[in-house]
Amino acid sequence: MKFFVDSADIEQIRELADTGLIDGVTTNPSLVAKSGRKFTDVIKEICSVVDGPVSAEVTSLETDGMIEEGRKLAKLASNVAVKVPLTWDGLKACRALSQGGVPVNVTLCFSANQALLAAKAGAAFISPFIGRLDDIGLDGMEVIREIRVIYDNYDNLNTEILAASIRNVNHVKDAAMAGADIATVPPKVLQDLTRHHLTDKGLDAFLADWKKTGQSIL
């Protein structure tokens, strides 16, 4: 499974990119607003740091506006993926942009039916929001499983499932087991994937034993 980091903090993204563990970046207007910088400048800089897709979201709610904004965003860098909402206008914009060679990430997906429409519209990525479904008492991971089954039923559907609104490490594990192609994760969750109390306990024991030897590797 690929990892996209969900952030617009360029220093944070640069640090994570240096690990070689991230395959792309997702942003949204809220994340960019926190940076206090010009939206297009942030996107261009992120694209220069990360080789993989960088999702940049349109703000228009109408098809023509989404298409116009999407084309402008796509010109910022060759690895921009334009993010549009899963609305009727968003699907029409997705179709137009994808036919023009622009990869599109259809976001705010909450059902397998919506995901099927996005794939039919030519989306490169579909973003089901796991955490937000869990928040209202539904099983977000079940939607991932349903989408996986539907996409696998048809060879002509090539949309990648991008598990979004991930809140914790179990979400990452469960998304991988459900067959998501990508997990877009906050930096803290990505770092938390390395942590286990037995790892810490074992390391402490190894270091204590090594100290007793009085030796140094260097």
N, C-alpha and C positions, 0 to 999 in steps of 0.2 A: 504494500500500500504506500502511496505517495503522501508526503506531508506538505501542506501549505501552511504558512504561519499567518495568523489573522492579526495584522498589526499595520500601523502606518508610522511607527517609530523607526526612523532610518538607522539609528545606531543599534537598536535592538535587532533589527533585521540583518544588519551587517555582521553582528556577532554570531547570530545563528547560521547565517549563510556560510561563514568560515568553517563551521563544523561539517559541512557537506551533507547534512541531514534533511535540509528542506528543499523541496522541489518547485516551490512557487509561493506566491503571496496573495492573500485576499485583503481588500480594504473596503471601506464603505464611508459615506459622508461623515458619520459620527466619529470614526477613528481618525480621519484626516482633520476634522475640526479640532480634535484634542492637540494636534501638532501645532496649531496656530499659524500654519504656513499656507501658501497658495497651493490649491489642489493639484494643478497640473505640474507644478515644480516637484511636489512630493512623489507623484506617480513616476515622473521621469527619473528621479534619483533612485527610487526603488528598482525600477527596471534596469538601471545600470549596475546594480549590485547583484541582482538575482537573474539567472539565465532562464528560468522557467516562467510560466504564465503569471502575470500580475493582474488581478481583477480590479478594474476601476469602474465604479458605478455611475450610471446616468442619474440625473435628478428630475428630468422631465417625466410627466405622467402620460403624455400623449405620444402616439406612434411616431409622427413626423419629428417631434422634438427629440425623442430617444434615438432615432436614426441619425439625426444631425449631430447630436452630442456624441454618440457612439463612434461615428466616423472621425470626429475631431480627436477623441481619446485614442483611437487606434493609430493615429498619426504620431502620437507622442513617442512610441517605441514599438519595435517589431514584436515584442512579447506581451503587449497589452491584450487582455481579454476583457471585453466589455460586459459589464454586469447589468442586467435588466430585471425588473420585477416580474413575477409570474401573474400577469394580468393579461387580458385580451390584447390590449395595446402592446404590452411587453412581448407577447408571442409573435405579433405581427412584425415588431421591430427586430426580434430575434431572427425571423425568417429572412428579412431584407438584409440584415448585417451579415448573417452567415453565408448567404448566397453571394455576397460581395467579398468573401474571403476573410471576414473578421470573426475570430472565435468569440462565442458568447457564453457567459455564465448566467443561467436563469436562476434567480435567487428568490427567497421567501416561498419555498415549496413546502407544503404540509400534507400532501397526499400523493399516492401512487398515480392517481388519475391525472393530476397536474404534471407529474413527471413524464407521463406518456405523451402529453401534449407538447411539452418542451422538446422532447426527443424528436417528435414529428416536425417541429418547427426548425430543427437543425441545430439545437443547442450543443455546444462542445461540452458543457458541464451543467449538471443540475444540482442545486444546493438545498437538500431537505434539512430543515431546522430541528434537530433532535431535541435539544434542551427546551425549546419553547413548547414543543408538543408534550414533553414530560411535565412542564409547568402547569398544564391544564388537565393533567390526569390521564393523558394518552400515552401510548408506548411509541416513542420516537423511533426506536430501533426497529420496530415492526415495519415502519414505513420504508426503511432502508431495505429490509428483506423483501418486501413486496416489489419495490422498484427493481431490485436485482433479478427477481424471477421474471418480471415482465420484459426487461431489456434482454435477458438471455434467451427469451422465447423467439426473438426476431433478429436475424443477422443484419438487417439494414438499420438497426438502431445502435449508433456508435457513441451515444452520449455517456460521459463518465460521471459516476455518482460521487459527488463531493459532500461528504457528511459535514454539516455545519452546525453552529450553535452547540459546540462541544464544551462541556463544563468540567470534565474530570478525566482521569486516566482510564476509568472503566468504560467511558463512552468511546475512547479510542480503540480499546481492545474489542469491544462489542461491535463497533463499526467494521473493524477488520474481519471479524468472524462472520459478519453478515454479508461481506462481499463488497463493501464500499471501495471504490478505486482510490479515493483520496480522503484524507481527514484534514480539515482546516482548523488549526488549533491555536489558542492563545499561547504566547511564549511561555507562560508559567506552566501550563499543562504539558507542553512539549518537554520542558526541563524536568517536570515531575515524573515523566516516564522512566527516567534513570533511577528513581529512588525506590529502595526497599529496605526495611529495617534490618533484614538479615544480611544485606550487603554491607550496611554500616557496621553491624556487629562483627561480621567476619573480617572486615578491614581493620577494625580496632584490635582484634586478636592478632592478626598478622603483624601489625606494626609493634604491638607490645612484645611479641616474640623476637622480632628483628632487633628491637632496642636492647634486649638482653644479650645479644651477641656482641654488641659493642662495635659492629662493623659499619662500613660505609661503602656504597657502590662507587662513589666518586672519590 
